[in-house]
Amino acid sequence: MEWLARFVLLLAAFIGSAILTWQLRRYALRQGMLDVPNARSSHQQPIPRGGGLALVVVVEVGITLLHLQQQLPLNHWLAVSGGVAVALIGWIDDRSHVAARWRLLVQFLATGWLLWWLIETLPMGGIGGLLLLAIGVMWCSNLYNFMDGIDGIAAVQLMSVCVGSALLPLLATAVSADGLDVDAMVNATFSSYQIVALLLAAASGGFLLFNWPPARIFMGDVGSSYSGFIVAALPLLAAGALPLPAWLILNSLFFVDATVTLLVRIGRGERWYEAHRSHAYQRAAERLGAHRPVTVAVLLINLFWCWPLAWATLYWPEMALLLMGVTGVPLVGAMLIVSLPLSDTATR
């Protein structure tokens, strides 16, 4: 009956996140925690923020219960809990501005904590390897913050990445010449990273009830930075259970948008480090005049493009680089086109 216990846990995470998000919205309205439109914004009216705290509470309570039930090793529990510090500085920033240097310092310390507890299973050793991993974790934490710019997009991406990373290995082992062995999937034992991934996905689903376009509350720095930290921690918890190319493909939509936008801004001589709303997804929402079509497109691209190609890397690991290219090149092309200023495309 292990599957029933997993189902109950995830259902509780979904419901708990929804209730907490609802309460956080009421709290934010009372406290004046509003996201007022600025140069980076894609919304027109002030919206309550800080709803991502629901994700933090639900995931941390969930992994604590799992550890107490001896389903999550001590070092994995402690490593993931480093995200609490990232969430805390994000929550403070949501309430009153915190200088970037202090946010980065806290993220650096939390990343060091994460790597310390996973040091024995890290894919890269030595000072150079640890530094690269630290940069990757901090980059991912900030990436989700950058990409959380229209209604529902970050929660949808979280659910897609987390569910995909948890289920694709099960599908790969359950599929054979005789078809899909459903019993094998249902009765499979989940590893640490799969449990944490599904917890975050369930919590994101509860939050999405209030963040789906038109959003009634935003995730805020508390949720986006924490989510990025956990997403970066998942492949480290997996310790090779899901190949790195599969992880990169599952995350490619956010990775490509952020990278293309950065390079385009640098190429135009813009101050790339300043607030803006020139991400491809923001341009697309501006062109379409709505957030919902873009958020739905993100979901569909993940399910019908990124998932199958990530799955393919499990069967043909020798073709992983090619599959990464097949995933990324069309996304790069599409985002370059979308990233063109409206005035440029209007004359074509």
C-alpha positions in Angstrom: 0.0 0.0 0.0 3.0 2.3 -0.4 1.3 3.9 -3.4 -1.7 4.9 -1.2 0.6 6.5 1.3 2.3 8.5 -1.4 -1.1 9.5 -2.9 -2.3 10.7 0.5 0.9 12.7 1.1 0.7 14.4 -2.2 -3.0 15.1 -1.9 -2.3 16.7 1.5 0.5 18.8 0.0 -1.9 20.0 -2.7 -4.7 20.9 -0.4 -2.4 22.3 2.3 -0.7 24.6 -0.3 -4.0 25.8 -1.6 -5.3 26.7 1.9 -2.0 28.4 2.8 -2.0 30.4 -0.4 -5.5 31.6 0.3 -4.5 32.7 3.8 -1.3 34.3 2.5 -3.4 36.3 0.0 -5.5 37.7 2.8 -2.4 38.4 4.9 -0.7 40.2 2.0 -3.7 42.4 1.3 -3.9 43.4 5.0 -0.2 44.1 5.2 0.0 45.9 1.9 2.4 43.4 0.4 1.6 44.3 -3.2 3.6 43.8 -6.4 3.3 47.3 -7.9 3.9 47.4 -11.7 7.3 48.6 -12.7 9.8 48.3 -15.7 10.0 44.6 -15.3 6.3 43.9 -14.8 3.9 42.4 -17.3 0.8 43.2 -15.2 -1.3 46.4 -15.0 -2.6 46.4 -11.4 -1.0 45.8 -8.0 -1.3 42.1 -7.0 -0.6 40.5 -3.6 2.8 38.7 -3.5 4.5 36.2 -1.2 2.2 33.3 -2.0 5.2 31.1 -2.7 5.6 30.8 1.1 3.0 28.1 0.9 5.3 26.0 -1.3 8.1 26.4 1.3 6.0 25.4 4.3 4.4 22.4 2.6 7.7 21.0 1.1 9.6 21.5 4.4 6.9 19.9 6.5 6.6 17.1 4.0 10.3 16.3 3.9 10.5 16.5 7.7 7.7 14.0 8.1 9.4 11.7 5.5 12.7 11.9 7.3 11.0 11.0 10.6 9.4 8.0 8.9 12.9 7.1 7.7 12.0 7.6 4.0 14.4 10.4 3.5 18.1 10.2 4.6 19.3 12.7 7.1 21.8 14.3 4.8 19.2 14.8 2.0 16.7 16.3 4.5 19.3 18.7 5.8 20.6 19.6 2.3 17.2 20.5 1.0 16.4 22.4 4.2 19.1 24.9 3.2 16.4 26.4 0.9 14.7 27.8 4.0 17.4 30.5 4.3 16.9 31.3 0.6 13.1 31.5 1.2 13.6 33.7 4.3 15.7 36.3 2.6 13.1 36.3 -0.3 10.3 36.8 2.2 12.0 39.7 3.7 12.6 41.1 0.2 8.9 40.7 -0.6 8.0 42.8 2.5 10.8 45.4 2.2 13.6 45.6 -0.3 16.8 43.8 0.4 20.0 44.7 -1.4 21.1 42.2 -4.0 24.5 41.6 -2.3 22.7 40.3 0.9 20.4 38.0 -1.1 23.4 36.6 -3.0 25.3 36.1 0.2 22.5 34.1 1.7 22.1 32.1 -1.5 25.9 31.4 -1.4 25.7 30.2 2.2 22.7 28.0 1.5 24.4 26.6 -1.5 27.5 25.7 0.5 25.2 24.0 3.1 23.6 22.0 0.3 26.9 20.9 -1.2 28.4 20.1 2.2 25.7 17.5 3.0 25.8 15.9 -0.4 29.6 16.0 -0.8 30.0 12.3 -1.0 27.7 11.9 -4.0 28.4 15.0 -6.0 29.2 14.4 -9.7 32.2 16.8 -9.6 35.0 17.0 -7.1 37.8 19.4 -6.3 37.5 23.1 -5.7 36.8 23.8 -9.4 34.0 21.3 -9.6 32.4 22.6 -6.3 32.6 26.1 -7.6 30.8 25.2 -10.9 28.1 23.4 -8.9 27.7 26.4 -6.6 27.4 28.8 -9.5 24.8 26.4 -11.1 22.7 26.3 -7.9 22.7 30.0 -7.4 22.0 30.7 -11.1 19.0 28.4 -11.0 17.7 30.1 -7.8 17.8 33.4 -9.5 16.6 32.1 -12.9 13.2 31.1 -11.5 13.0 34.6 -10.0 13.7 36.2 -13.4 11.3 33.9 -15.2 8.4 34.4 -12.8 7.1 37.3 -14.7 3.6 36.4 -16.0 0.7 34.6 -14.3 1.1 30.9 -13.7 4.4 30.4 -15.7 6.7 29.5 -12.8 4.2 27.1 -11.2 3.5 25.4 -14.5 7.2 25.0 -15.2 7.8 23.7 -11.7 5.1 21.0 -12.1 6.4 20.0 -15.5 10.0 19.7 -14.4 9.3 18.0 -11.1 6.7 15.5 -12.4 8.8 14.8 -15.5 12.0 14.1 -13.5 10.1 11.8 -11.1 8.1 9.8 -13.6 10.3 9.5 -16.7 12.7 7.0 -15.0 9.7 4.9 -13.9 8.3 5.0 -17.5 11.6 3.9 -18.9 11.8 0.8 -16.7 8.1 0.0 -17.0 8.0 0.1 -20.8 9.0 -3.1 -22.6 8.2 -5.0 -25.7 5.0 -6.3 -24.0 3.8 -2.7 -23.4 3.5 -0.6 -20.2 3.7 -2.5 -16.9 1.4 -0.3 -14.8 1.8 -2.5 -11.7 5.6 -2.0 -11.8 5.1 1.8 -11.9 2.6 1.8 -9.1 4.6 -0.4 -6.8 8.0 1.2 -7.6 10.0 2.5 -4.7 10.7 6.2 -5.0 14.1 7.6 -4.4 14.7 10.8 -2.4 14.8 13.1 -5.3 11.5 11.7 -6.7 9.8 12.2 -3.4 11.0 15.8 -3.0 10.2 16.5 -6.7 6.6 15.3 -6.4 6.1 17.2 -3.1 7.1 20.4 -4.8 4.9 19.6 -7.8 1.9 19.0 -5.6 2.5 22.2 -3.6 2.9 24.1 -6.9 -0.5 22.7 -8.0 -2.2 24.0 -4.9 -0.6 27.4 -5.4 -1.5 27.5 -9.1 -5.2 27.5 -8.2 -4.7 31.1 -7.2 -1.9 32.0 -9.6 -3.5 30.8 -12.8 -4.3 33.7 -15.2 -5.6 36.1 -14.1 -3.5 35.7 -11.0 -4.9 36.6 -7.6 -1.5 36.3 -5.9 2.1 36.1 -7.0 4.8 33.7 -5.9 7.2 36.4 -4.9 10.9 36.1 -4.2 10.2 33.8 -1.3 8.7 31.1 -3.6 10.6 31.7 -6.9 14.1 31.7 -5.3 13.2 28.7 -3.1 11.8 26.8 -6.0 14.9 27.4 -8.1 17.1 26.2 -5.3 15.1 22.9 -5.0 15.1 22.4 -8.7 18.9 22.8 -8.7 19.2 20.4 -5.7 17.1 17.6 -7.4 19.8 16.3 -9.8 22.3 16.4 -6.9 19.9 14.3 -4.8 19.4 12.0 -7.7 23.1 11.2 -7.9 22.9 10.0 -11.5 19.6 8.3 -11.3 18.4 10.6 -14.1 21.2 11.6 -16.5 22.2 15.3 -16.7 21.1 15.7 -20.3 17.6 14.7 -19.3 17.6 17.3 -16.5 18.8 20.0 -18.9 16.2 19.1 -21.5 13.4 19.2 -18.9 14.5 22.7 -17.8 15.4 23.9 -21.3 12.4 26.2 -21.7 13.5 28.4 -18.9 17.2 28.0 -19.5 16.9 28.9 -23.2 14.7 31.9 -22.6 16.9 33.4 -19.9 20.1 32.8 -22.0 18.7 34.1 -25.3 17.3 37.2 -23.5 20.6 37.9 -21.8 22.6 37.6 -25.0 20.1 39.7 -27.0 20.3 42.5 -24.4 24.1 42.4 -24.4 24.2 42.4 -28.2 22.0 45.5 -28.2 24.3 47.3 -25.8 21.5 47.4 -23.1 22.2 47.3 -19.4 21.5 43.6 -19.1 21.6 43.7 -15.3 18.7 46.2 -14.9 15.1 45.3 -14.5 13.3 44.7 -17.8 10.4 42.8 -19.5 12.1 41.6 -22.6 12.1 37.9 -21.9 10.6 35.9 -24.8 7.6 34.8 -22.7 6.9 38.5 -21.7 7.2 39.6 -25.4 4.8 36.8 -26.3 2.3 37.8 -23.7 2.6 41.4 -24.9 1.9 40.4 -28.5 -1.1 38.2 -27.6 -2.4 40.7 -25.0 -2.9 38.0 -22.4 -0.9 35.7 -20.1 -2.9 32.5 -20.4 -2.0 31.5 -23.9 1.7 31.8 -23.1 1.3 29.8 -19.9 -0.6 27.1 -21.7 2.0 27.0 -24.4 4.7 26.5 -21.8 2.8 23.5 -20.4 2.3 22.0 -23.9 5.9 22.5 -25.0 7.1 20.8 -21.8 4.7 17.8 -22.2 4.9 17.2 -25.9 8.5 18.4 -26.7 10.7 18.4 -23.6 9.4 15.3 -21.9 9.7 12.9 -24.9 13.2 14.1 -25.8 14.3 13.8 -22.1 12.9 10.3 -22.1 14.8 9.5 -25.2 18.1 10.2 -23.5 17.4 7.3 -21.2 17.2 4.9 -24.1 19.9 6.3 -26.3 22.4 7.9 -24.0 25.0 8.0 -26.8 22.7 10.4 -28.6 22.3 12.7 -25.6 24.1 15.7 -27.1 22.1 15.4 -30.3 18.9 15.2 -28.4 19.8 18.3 -26.5 20.4 20.1 -29.7 17.1 18.9 -31.2 15.4 20.3 -28.1 17.2 23.6 -27.8 17.7 24.8 -31.4 14.0 25.2 -32.3 13.4 26.9 -28.9 16.3 29.3 -29.5 15.0 30.2 -33.0 11.4 30.7 -31.7 12.6 32.9 -28.9 14.9 35.0 -31.0 11.9 35.8 -33.3 9.6 36.5 -30.3 12.3 38.7 -28.7 12.3 41.1 -31.6 10.8 44.5 -30.6 7.2 44.9 -31.6 8.2 47.8 -33.9 10.6 45.5 -35.8 8.0 42.8 -36.4 5.3 45.3 -37.3 7.1 46.4 -40.4 7.7 42.9 -41.7 
